[in-house]
Amino acid sequence: MSTSAEQFASTEFDYIIAGGGTAGLVLGARLSEDPSVVVGVIEAGDWDPKVDAINVPGLCGSILGNPKYDWAFMSVPQKHANDRPVFQPRGKALGGSSMLNLLGINRASSREYDAFEALGNPGWNWNEFLKYMKKSERTLPVPAEDSSKYGLVAPNPQYHGDSGPIVKGYPTWFNPLHLDFLETLEKLGVPKNSEPDNGNNLGGVTTYVTVDSSNALRSYSASAYYEPNAGRKNLVILTNSTVTKINFRSGSSPLQAVGVEFINGNQRYNAVARKEVILAAGAFQTPQILELSGIGNKDILSKLGINTLVDLPSVGENLQDHVYVYSIHEIDPKYETIDDILEPEVVARQQELYKSRLGYLSTALASLFGFLPAKSFATPEQLSQWKEQALAMAEKAPAGLRKQLELQIQWFLNPESVEAELLPFPGFFRGSPLKPEPGARYSSMVSSLMHPLSRGSVHIASADPAAPPAIDPNYFSNPLDLEMLLAILKFTIDKAYKTSPFSDPVRKQVSPSPEECASDETLKEYIKNNCGCVYHPLGSASMLPREDGGVVDPQLKVYGTANVRVVDASVIPIQLSAHTQATVYAIAEKVCLCTA
């Protein structure tokens, strides 16, 4: 149930969860299954279940940058990307970034989940993740017509859940170049993979999307975990309120959390937690809350006048995200893309189709992917050279980071490991500063590096909790990331878009321009000027041994505290070759067992 700030502050909770997002609402729903437990969730955004821009799948992405629903952070200027600040969206409403994301739900390889355990986290491995991914999801059957036309296979119950809250299924509308792209990848040595969620995600893939095709609505943590349980009196939700810090019992060691301070309007309140405080504020704001609470690097805290309670320099470090660059091609106008979405007659037609749960409003616009091994976009000579350079850099890294980099180098050399993602988009890429020509149709490609070697950070820049954190992804600080993304971009424009049948509809290349393609150096400048992130930040409160740069232990408990946990993407210690929501749902489902 929802409540007022005054009522929330006067309630004694067993658990207080900071952040009603992807993980926070899973925790709220699962913990409150025990009627004797009282759970409070504090969310900075609002709860409005009737917003079309959130619920209608084909409108996903349309509220990116809208301050009502998106924190719309900007990074600090990126010194290795021509000093450009880079947009960093994060969901700001019940549901968090599961409310804002582009609906794809997939998994990394089994070796990547096993890496959690190899890095010092017993009980965190592929088999465990699979168990809780299945628990979180309900997989829809495949329509017979789509199965035949697009080669979609029925969900194998060994790998897919059938009774969880989050609904996933295959799209109901497909990119017009869907089959051409898959066939082209096969010609280029990247096989079609009809079951990429079984621990081997390599290949040309049609991914599941978090859309309930029975009503053509987004399925996300607020609709799936909260809304069915909103009547529980022991699950109390406070919206439009921001957690400013954790309150600790004076003199306790390890630190004993007794509740949180939060702001509602212009007034500060305190709320009591008898058992635990759980941070689920995401990879940018969880470190912010920890630092404002006196847990972090003492040098950073002291400069801002914050008393250090636990000197934990790894808070806010090890930040990682997928970095991408886009390309755009004009194609034959006979193909149906979303370039005509602003034409009144097209809008009317699509709205009518949507009533029958059809058309491109009814589903995700990005459900087609190419997951490539390094050998697809790099020559043997390049691989050998990059290996030597990466090993030399790893030797100079701190011990904890060195362990991560050594794993990443192994993956990079493994012909079964996904190192690049290609995402074809059926229309003109919205993030481009260029403008589409009226009446023209386009195919865009988002080309991403899956395991960047660069590491960034996120820290408070002010003791004011309303001030945004200083987000520094540090793109291309390891120069090999730029070399690898260059090779991925060249594979996209020189191979994928120049190999039949994917090349057949192409009329001309729009971006990068011929001048920008003149040399590797001009293409690198194009990348620096146009790169972005895929909105998968993680690692800033890593689950690792403390001596290896960890912030939380394998129970997700913050080092130096008795009862503060972190449950969100910030605990993922190493970047994955997947979009993050399935992994975050699983983390939240699993950790509920050790908090209950």
N, C-alpha and C positions, 0 to 999 in steps of 0.2 A: 504494500500500500504506500501511497505517497503521503508526505507530511510537510509541516512547516519547519522552519529553522528552530523556532522556540521549542516545539514538541520534540524534535530530533535531539536537541541539546539536553532535554530533560529525561531522555530515555537512557537506561543502562543497557548497553549491548554486550553480547558475547564477542561478536566480531564486527569491526568496522572496516569497510572496504573503500579505499580511496580510488574512485574511477568506476563508472558504470558502463564500461566498454565491452569489448569482445570477451575478455577474461573475467572482468568484474561481475558481470551478470550471470555467467556460468557459476561462479563461486556463490553468489547470492542465492541462486535457485537451488543449488545442491546442498549448501549448508542449512538452508531453511527447510529442507525436507524433514529435519528433526524438529518437531513442534516445540521442544523444550529449549531450543536455541534461538536467540534473537539476533538478527543480522541487520546491520545498517549499511547502506550504500550511498555514498556522496558523489554526485555527478555535477560537473561544472556547467554542462549544457542542459537542454530542456528535454521534454518527452512529448512528442507530437506524432502519434501513430498514423496520421492522415496526410502526410506530405508526399505528393506524387513524385517529386524529384528524388525521394528516398526509396519509395516502394515500387515504382514502375521501373522494371529492369532496364529498358532501353533508354531511360533518362539518367542512368548512373553516370556519375562524373559531372553532371550539370551543376551540382552545388559545390564543387571544389572551389575554394576561395571565398565562399559565402561565409562571412564571419559569424552568422547565427549557428552554422552547423560545422564549421571548419576552423580550427585554430589558425590555419593559414600561416604557419611559421615561414620565415626565410632563414636560410643559413647565413653565417658570416661570409664575407667575400672569400671565394675559393682561390687561393693564390696560385694553384696549379691549373686553374681553369679561367685564366684571364680576369681574375678578381671579380667574378660574377657571383652575386648571391643566388642561391638556388631554392626554389619553392619546395616546402616541406609540409604537405597537408597532413592533418590529424583530425579525426572525428571529434566533434564537440556536441554530443547529445547522447541520450541513452542508446547504447549500441556501439558507441565509439567509432573506431575505423571500420567495423563490420557494417556500419550504417553508411559509410562513405565510399567503400572500396568498389572495385570494378567487377566484383562477383565471382571471379575465378577461384576455385578451390582445388588444390592439388597437393601432392606430397613430394618430398625430396626422395633420394635413394636410401636404401637401407644402410649403406655404408656411412652416410652422413648422420643418421640418427644414432648409429652405433658409435660415432665419434664423440657424442656427449659422454658416453661411459668411458671411452678411451682417454678423454681429457680429465677424468677424475670424478665422474658422477655415477656411482653405482646405482643400478636400477633404471637408468635412462638409456634406452636402446630401442632398436627398431621394433622388436616384439611388444615392448611396453607402449611405445607410441601408437602402434597399429591398434592395440586393444582400446585405447582411449579415443583415437580418431573414430573408430567404429561406434563407440558409445555415444559420441556427440552427433551422429548423423543418421539421417534416413534417406536411403538412396531410391530414387524413382525408377520404375522399369523403363526400358527403351521402346519408344514407338516402333512398330514393325517396319513402317515405311522408311524411317530414318536409319534403322539398323541395316536395312538392305542397301539403301542409297549411299550412306556414308561409312559403312563398315563398322558401325558401333556394336559393341558386344554387351550382352546382359551383365549386370553387376554380379561379380563372383562374391558370394557371401563370406568367403574366406578373407576378403579384403575390404568389403564395404558393409557399413552398418545398415540396419533395416528398421530401427525403432528409436533413434535418437531425435533430439529436438531440431537440429539444423537440417533442412531439406535441401538435397542436391539432386541434380538431374542433368541430362544433356540439353543443349539449347534447342529451341523450337524454330529458330531462324538461323541460317548459316551464311557466312561470308560467301559471296558469289564465286570467289576464287579458291574456295575451301579444298576441293578435290584436286585442283591444279597445283596448289601449293604442296600438298602431301605427295603427289606424283613427282613433282620436281625435286623435292628433298630426297626421294628414293633414288632418282637419277644421280643425285650428288652424293650418294653413299650413306644417307641418313634414313634408316628404315622406318616404316610406319609402326607405331606402337599402340595397339588397341587396349592395353591394360597397363597404363603407366603408374598406377597406384599400388602396385604389388612389390615395390622395393626397387624396381628398375624403371626409371622415368625417361630414359634416353629415346629419342626418335621424334617422328611427326605425330602430334597428339591432338585429339579432340578432348578437351578437358571438361569435367563437370563444372556446373555453375550453381551458386546458391540461390536458385529460383524455384519456387513451388509452381510447377506448370499447371496444377489444378486451378490456381487462381491468378497465375502470372504476376506474382509478387515476390519481392526480395525476401529471403529468409536470413535473418541475422539475429544477433544475441538478444536484442530487445523484443523482437516478435516471437522468438522461439524459446528463450529461457525466461524472460521476465513476464511478458504479457499473459501467458497461461497461468502464471503464479502470482499475478498482481494482487489478488485478493487475500493472500496470506498476511495475517496480522503480525507474524514474526519476521517478515521481510519488509523492511522500511526503506523507502527510497526518498532521498532528498535531492532535488534538482536545483540548477542555477546557483550552486554553491561550490566553493573551491577550498580544498584542503590546503592549509598553509604550512602545517608542520605536525609532527608527531609529538605528543606529550609523554614524558618519561617520569617514572618515580625517582625522586631526587636521591642520589647516592647509590642507586642500584648498579650492580655489576654481576653478570652482563646487564645491559640496559633493559629495564622492564617497561614496556609501553603501557600506558594507562588510558590512552585515548588520542584524540586529535583535536587540533584547532582548525576552524574553518571560517570562511567569510561568506556571508549571504547579504547581498546589497552592500552597504558600507559598514556592516556590523560584524564583529568577531564573536564567535561562540566556541565553546568547548564541548566535546562529546566523550563519553566514557566507554571504553572497551575492556571487559573483564578478562577476556582470553587473548585475543590477538588483534593487531592492526595489520591489514593486508594492503599493500600498494599494488594497484592495477591501473596505473595512470599512463602507461606506455613508455616507450624507449626514450622520450624526451623529458617527460614530466615526472616520472618516478625518480630519476636521479635528482631532479630539482627539489622534490619533497625531502629526499634524504639529506641533501646538503642544507636546506633551510632548517632541518631538524638537528643539525650538528653532526651528521655522519658523512664523512668525505675527506678530501685532501685538506689537511689543516692549513696549508699555505693559502689555498683558495678561500677557505672559510674565514681565516683571521683577517684577510684583507677587507672583507665585507663586514667585519665586526660580529661574526657568528662564533659562539663558543663551541669548540670542538669536543664532542662527546665520544666519538669513535673516529680515530684517525684511519680512514680507509681510502687511500689514494686512488683505488681502482674505480670508485663511484664515478660514473659518467665517461669512463674510458672504454676502449675497445668497440666504439660505435662503428657499425658496418651497414651498408645498404647496397642494393644492386644499382649500378650506374648504367644509363642507357644513352643512345643517340638514335635519332629518327631519320628516316629517309622517306621521300614522297615521289610517287610516279603518277602521271596522268594515264588513265586507261580508256578503252573504248566506252563511249557513253551508253552503250546498250546494257551495261551491267548495273544491277541495282545496288547502290551504295547509300550511305546515309548523307551524302552531299546534298540531297534534295530535301532535307528535313525542314527547311524553312519555307518551302513552297506550299501555299495554302491548300492546294488540292491534294498534295502528298500527305500533309498533316491530317487532313480529313480522312483519307483512305487508311492511313496507319492507325488512327484512332478507332475507326470502324473495325479493322482487323483485330485490334487489341481487345475489343469486346468479346471476341471469340478466342482470345488467348493466342493470337497469331500475329505475324508481322514482326518487325524489328523492335517494336516497343515491348514485346512480350518476353524478351530474353536478353542475356548479356551480348554485347557486340564484339567481345573478344573471348572466344572459346577455342581458338585454333593456335597451336604453338609448334615451333620447332625447337627441340632441346638437343643441342649439338655437342659432341665431344670436341676437344681441342684439335684433334687431327683433321676435322672437317674444315677448319678455317686457318690452320697454320701448317707450314711445311715442316718436314722432319728437321731441317736445319734451324728453323725458328724455334721449334720445341726444345731442341738441344741447347740453343743459346739462352732461351728464357729459363730453362732449368738451372743452368750454371749461374745466371744472374740472381735467380730467386734463392738458390742455396747460399750464395755468398751473403745476401741480405739477411737471410734467416739466421746465419751464424752470429750476426751482430745484434740480433734482437734479444730482448729480455727472455728469460727461460720460458715463461708462460706463453708469450706470443710466438716464440720459436716452435713450440709444440703445435700450435695452430697452423703456422706457415708450412711446417713439414708435412702435415696432413694435406694441406691444399696443394702442395707440389706433387704429392703422390696422386691425388685426384686428377690434377692437370695432365699427368702422363698416362692416366688410365683411359684406354679407348672406350670404356663403358661409362665413364663419368661425364655428367652434363656440365659444360663450362660456358655455354652461351645459350641465350633464349632469343628466339625470333618470334615476334608477335605481329602477324599481319592485321591491319585495321582497315575495315571497309569504308574508307573515306579519307578526306584531307585531315592530316594530323592537327589537332586543335591547338597544340602548344607551339606551332610554328609562327614566326612573325610574318610570314608570307600570307597572301590572300588567295583563295581559290578563284579560278575564272568562272563566271556565271555559266551554268549549264554543263560544266565539265564534271567528269567523274574521276575519282582518285583511289589509289591503293597506297597505304602508308605502311611502314614497317618500323617497329620499335625493336632495336637490337641491343641486347643487354649482356653484361658480364656477370656471371653467376657467383664467382668466388673471388672478389677483389682482394688484393693483398694489402691495400691501404687500410689504415685504421684512423678513425676520427674520435671526436669527443663531444660531450654536451655537458655544460656546467652553468650554474647560476652566474649572472653578470651583475646581479643586484640582490640585496637582502629583501627587496620588495617582492612578495609572492605574486603580484600581478604583472611583474615584468617578465617578458619571455626569456627563456634560457638562451645561452649562446651556443648555437648548433654548428658544429664544424665537422662535416663528413670527411673533409680532407681528401677529396677526390684527387686521384693521380699523384698523391704524395709518394706512392711507390710507382715509379715511371713505367713499370711493366704493365700496370693496369691500362695505361694509355696505349701501349703497343698492342695489347690484346684486344682492346675495344676497336682499335683501328683495323685489325685483322678481321674482326667480326663484321664491321661495317663493310669492308671490301668484299667479304663473302656475300653479303646481302645484295650490294649493288652490282657486283661484277659476276656473280654466279647465280644467285636465286632469281634475280630479275632479268637475267639474260639466258635462262634455260627454259625451254619449252616443257610443259604448256603454260607455266606461270608467266613466261615472257610474252606469250601470244597477244594478250590484250593491251600491252604497254604501248603508249603513243610517244611519251617522252619522259625523261627524268627531270623532276622539278627541283628536288633538294636531296643532296647537295648539288650545287650548280656545276657546270663544266669547269668554271674557274676554280671552284673549291676542290674539284677532283684532279687538279693538274698534277699533284704530287702527293706523296705521303705526308709531307710537311703541311701542305695546305689542307689536307683532310684532317690532320691533327688539330689545326686551328678551328676547323668546322666543328669538330667534336668538343673542343674546349668552349666554343661559343654557343653550343646547342645542347650539351649534355644535361641530363636531369636524373632524378632518382625514381625508382619504381615503387616508392612509398612502402618499403619493407625495412624500416630501421630496427636494429636489434643490437644486443651485446653490451649495452651501457650499464647493466647491473648483472654481469655475467655469472652464471652458475659454473664455478671453477674452484679449485683449491685456493685458499686465500693467498698462498705464496705464489700462485700462478696468475694473479690478477683477478681473483674472484671477489664478488660482492655478496653472493649467497651460496649456501651449501646445498647438497643434493636434496634437502627438504625445503629448499628455497627460503631458508631463514637467513636474514642479514647477519653477517659476522659481527660479533660484539653485542648482539641483542638476544634477548630470551624469547621474544614473541612478536617480531616484525618479519613478515614475509613479503616477497615480491612475486607476483604472478602476472606476467605479461611478457611481451616479446623481448624486453630488455634482458631477460635471463638467458636467452639463447646465446651460447658462447661463440658460435661460428656461423657465418652466412650459409644458407641452404639454397639448393637449386630448385626452389619452389616459391610460390606465393605463401604468405605466412599464416593466413587465418586458420587453416586446418591444424597446423602445429600448435598455435596458441590455444585453440579450443581443447586440444588434447592435454596440453600442460595444465590448464585449469581443471579439467576433469580428473586428471591424475592426482593433483596436489590436494584436492578435496578430501582424499582418503587420509592424508596425514594431518589435516587441520581438524577434521571432525572428531 
